[in-house]
Amino acid sequence: MKSRLVFVDLLRGWAGLVMIEVHVVNAFLQPAFREAGWFDVLNFINGLVAPAFLFVSGFVFVLAGERKQEEFRKFGPAFWKQLGRIGLIWCVGYALHLPFFSLKRSLNEATRTEWLRFYQSDVLHCIALGLFILFLVRIFLHRERTYRWFLWGAGTVAVLGAPFVWDIDFLNHLPAFLAAYVNGQHASQFPVFNWLGFMMGGGLTAAMFRTLREEGREQEFFRVLASTGAGMILAGSLLMLLPVEIPYASMAIRANPLFFFVRLGIVFLLMVACWRYAGWRQTEQSFVLDVSRETLLVYAAHLLVVYGDFWDGRSLASYHGKSLAPEESVFATTGLLILMVVLAKGWGRLKQASPRSARTISYVLGLSALVLFLIRES
């Protein structure tokens, strides 16, 4: 049995590659081209990146955490390692939204709007919070059946509760850093409602996959997953055509449970496609897998390239934002994709060849960034 499930890595890797295109297009494409018919298709495809990331995060944690749960409960090395990983994701998420890369300027110059952007729940924040919840609950819920019911319940609450909390300004009831996780009222793109449903769905899918795989019914699992995904897409799309309004519920598309339903169905089909492709190729080496295995690095690095204020205090997005034609955007996307693939491949090889060196470099860079943030004046 392979130590890694290649189809999961493929799904995460392709999501990572499309993610780069998403941010390039959002930062640089001229607004006039957003009215074209082809952009609606592209925008829909781009909207599948976050559901795929969240789903895979839940899937991988539940599958990998099964063999570590006893060590989690004993607070052994696996416990602290997992806690460190979650903390790292959270730290990177917040670091990417700092008002200024200077503690002094952040405290003295940042506006209320800039602090709200810092507190916003981005996809990394949602993943970190979801993993933390799954991690803690796995420690306290020993029975597998109970854990599955928790995944069902938490996912259902996140999805069905979204329309009823979406229009509430929770800044009136909670501190800003907590209010940001509830809904999208203040800059948050991926709050708990309903995005955490994708992670819980991934965890539940992993639990079912593990059971059927152990019984030698892996192909049956993916047949059911494919038919379920297709049914969800069809049913959700048809139901969205009905002019139904629910009292006290938001009509925002991102809060609509059918929005979740259709996209989860598509993620199911994408996972099936990756499983079939992995079985056909029979390989564990490709640039897609390189990106998948270094997703956090690629996520942070490509955002720094686009939005980092490295050019006389300004970013590339600031200099060239909303100014590129489609063919220029394709060229920029291709260049950034190549750069990120080279980075992921190089870092992955270094970790394999010399784990200690890679770890030392990580600590040095992280500590240097922290010190620079603390002492920087401008």
N, C-alpha and C positions, 0 to 999 in steps of 0.2 A: 504494500500500500504506500503510495507516495506521501511524503511528509507535507507537501503543499497541494492544495487543490487548484490546479492551473486555471480552471474556468472562473474561479472567484478572482484570481489575480488579473485575468484578462478583462473582466468586467470593470474592475477598479482602474486598470491601466487605460482602457479606452475612455473612461469617464475623466481621467486625469488629462488626457490629450485634448479632449473636447473642451475641458475647463480652460485651457490656455487660449483656445480660439474664442471662448466666451468673453474673457477679459480683454483681449485685443479688440474685438468688435465693439464691446461696450465703451472702451476708452477712445477708440480712434475713428470708427466709421462715421461718415458724414450723416447727420440726421435725415437728410432728404431721402436717402436710400432705405430708410426704415419703413417708408410707405410702400415699397415694392412688395409684390406678392411673395417673392422668394424669401424675403426676410421673415415673414410669418412662419414659414416652414422651418427656417434656421432657428428662429426664436423658440419654437416648440421643442426642437431637438436639444437646444441649449438648456432648456428648462428641465431636462431629464438628468443633468449632471448631479445636482444635489441629491435627488431621490436615490440615485444609484450609489453615491458615496455613503449616504446614511444607511441604506439597506445593507451594503457590504460590511460596514462597520459592525452592525448588529449581528450579522451572519457569522463573521469571523470571530467575534468575541465569544459568542455562545458555543461555537464549535471548538475553539481552542481552549476556552476556559473550563470545559468539562473535565479534562484530565488534570487541571490544576486546582480544582475547587477545594480539595482537602488541604493543600498547602496555603491557599488563600485563608482558610479558616484557622490555620495554625500561625498566621502572620509570618510565614516563611519567606524566603527570597522571592518567590513568585508574587507574593502579595505586594512587596515593596517595589518590585520591578513594574508590575501592572499599574500601581498607583503613580509611579514616576512617569510612565508613558502618558497616562491621562493628564497629569499635571503639565507635561511638556506641550501637549496639544493645546491646552488652555492658555498657557503662557504665550505660545506663538500666536494664537488667535488674538489675544489682547495686544501683544507687541505690534502687530501689523496695523493696529488702529490707534496707536499713540498720537495725541495731538501734535507733538513735536518730539524729535529724538533728543530730548533734553529734559531732565526732571525740572530744572529751574524754569524753563520756558513753559512747560506743561502746567506747572502750578501757578505761574504768574500771568500767563498770556492766553491760555486756552479759554474759549468762550463756552457757554452752556451747551450750545449746539455741538461743538467739538467734543465735549465730554460725553454727550449722548451718543455720538458716533463711536467713541471709545468703548462705551458700555454695550453697544449693540450686539445682538446675538447673530454672529455669522455662522457659516457651516461648521467651522472648527469648534466654536463654542457649543453648538448643538450636539456635535459628535462627542465632545468631552463630557458634557453633562449626561448624555445618554449612556456613555460607557461607565461613568461613575455610578449611575443608578443601577445598571445591570450588574456591575461589580459588587456593590453593597448587597443587593437583593440575593445574588448568588451565594454570598457568604451565609446569610441568615435563613434562606429557604433551602432545605436539604433535599426535599422530595422533588424529583423531576416533574411530576405532574403538577405540583403546586407552582413551580417556576413557570411552566407553560401557561398556566392560568393567569399568572401575573403578567406575562407578555401580552396575552390577549387583552386583559383588562386595561393595562397602561396604554396600549396602542389604541384601544377603543375610546378611552377618555380623551386622549390627545386629538383624535380625529373628529369625534362627534362633539367634543367640547369647543372646538375652534370657532364655529359660527357665533357662539354665545359669549365669547370673551374678546373677540377680535376688535370690536369697536369701543371697548372700554379703555380709558386712559388710566393705566395702572400707576402712573407717576403720582396720582392723587392718593394712592393707597400703599405703595411700596417704595423702598429706595430705588434709585434709578438703575443700579446694576442688577437688581432682581426684576424690576418691571420690564427690562429689555428682553427677558427670556419668555415672557408670556405671549406677547403678540407683536404685530408689526407697526404699532402706532408711532414709534420713535426710532426710525432707521433700521431696526432689526429686519433682516431678510429671511432668517431661518429660526424663528422662535419655536418653543416647545410645541405649541398648538399650530398646525397639526404635523409639523415636520418630524417630531419624535416618533410618530406613528410608523414612518419608514424604517427606523432602526428597530423598533419592536417587531415589525413585520419580518425584518431580516433575521432577528433572533429566533422567532417562532419557526420560520422556514428552515433554519439551520437545525433546530431540534428535531423537526420532522425528517429532514434529510438524513441526519445521523441514525435515526431509528431504522429507516427503510434501507439505508446502505448496509447496516449491520445484518439485516435480514436478506441481503443479496438482491434487493429490489430497487436499485438505483435508477435503472431505466424507467421503471414504472413511476418513480417519483417525478422524473422530468417530463414524462407524458402528462401526468396530472397537473404539474406546474404550468405546462404550456396551455392546456385546455382551460385551466383556471384563469390564467392571464388573459387569454383571448376573450373569455366570458366577461371578465371584469371590464375590459376595454369597451366591449359592445354594450353591456348593460349600463355602464357609467355614461357613455357618450349619448345613449338614447335618453336616459333620465335627465341629463343636463338640458335637453330640449324642452322639457316640461316647465311651464310657467308657474312654479311652486314657490310660495313665500312662507317662511316659518316665523311666527311672532317672536320678537326679541332676538332674532338671529341675523347676523351680518350677511349681506349679499356679496361681499368681496370674494373674488374668484379663488384667492389663495386660502380662504377659510372654508371653502366649500368641500364637504367630505367627498363629493364626486370627483373633484380635482385630484384628491389623494387616490381615490379608487382607480381612476384611469391610469395614472402614472405608476402606481404599484403594479398594475397589470402589465404595463409595458416593461417595467424592470424584470418581472418574471420572465417575459419572452426574451429579453436581452440575456438573462442568465442562461436560459435554455440554449440560445444561439451560441454563447461562449462555451458551454459544455460540449455541444456538438463540434464546434471548431477545434477545441482542445483534443477531443477524441480523434479527430481527423488528422491534425498536425502531429500529435504525439511528440511535442517538444516543450521544454521548459526554458528555452532561451529565445528571447525576442526583445526588441526595443520597447514594446508595449509592457512586457513583464518587468523590464528595468524600471520604467516609470512607475508601475504599480507598486513595486517594492520600496520605492523611495518617494512615495506620494507626498508626505509632509514636507520634505526638502523641496520638491518641485513646486508645491503649492506656495510656499513662502518665497522661494527664489524668483519665480516668474512674476509675482506681485511686486517684489522689490524692483525688478527690471522695469515694470510698467509704471509703478506709482512711487518708487523711491526718489526722494529729493536729493539726488546726487549731482545735479547739473546746475551749479550756482544756486542751490537752494530750491530748485524746481525739478519736477519729474518729467519723463518723456510724455506722460499723459497731459501734463500742464503745457508743454511746448507744442505738441502736435494733436491734442485732443480734438475729437470730432472733425477731423480735417482730411481723412483718407477716403479715397474711392474704394469700391469693392476689390479691384485687382491689387491695389496697394495694401489693403488689409490682408489679403491672402498672402502676399509677399512677407508682410510683417509677422503674420501668424506662423508661416513656414520657418522663418528665421528663428523665432523664439522657440518653436517646437524642437528644432535641431539643437539649439543651445541647451534646452532642458533635458533632452535625451542624452546628450553627451555628458552633462552633469550627473544625471542619474546613473548612467552606465559606469562612469569613472568612480563615483562615490561607492557604488555597489562593489566594484572590483577591489577598491581599497579596503573595504570592510572584510571582504573574503580573504584577501592576501595578508592583511595586518590589522586585525580587530583592535589591538591595543593602540596603534597609531591613529586609527579612525576615531576611537574614543577620546584620545588625547586632543586631537584637532577639534572635536566637538566641544569639549570642555573649555579649551583655550578661546575659541571663537565666541562661545556663549558668555564666558566671564568677561572677555574684552568688550563685548557689546554692552553688558550690564555696567561695567565701570565707565565706559564712554558716555552712556546715558546719564549716569549719576553726576559726572563732573563737567559735562559739556555745557557751555554757556550760551551757544547760539545754535 
